[in-house]
Amino acid sequence: GATTCIPCKEMKPILEEIVAEHGDKINLSFIDVRYNSSLTTKYKISLIPTQLFFDSAGQEVTRHVGKWSKEDVVAHLEELGFI
C-alpha cells in the first residue's frame, strides 16, 4: 500500500486490530510501495492496496487486491489456517 492511498489508510486500523488480536500467531507488515519499489517489482504489484499472504517458509500462498473488511481478512486467515 501507500500512506497516501485512501483505501490503504482505511485498512490501517483494521490491520492494527487484527495484530492486536492475533499478533501472537501472525506476522503482519505494512509496506509503503513508494519507498520500496523493488518489492513492487519482485511481487508484481500493480494496484494497491494488495495483501500478500506467505507461509512460514516465506512462499506466497495467496493475494488479494483491494480494500477488505476486518471480517474478510480474518476469515481468509482462518481459511489459510494462520489463525
ABEGO torsion letter per residue (X at the ends): XBAABAAAAAAAAAAAAAAAAAAAABBBBBBBAAABAAAAAAAGBABOBBBBBBBAAGBBABBBBEBBBAAAAAAAAAAAGAX
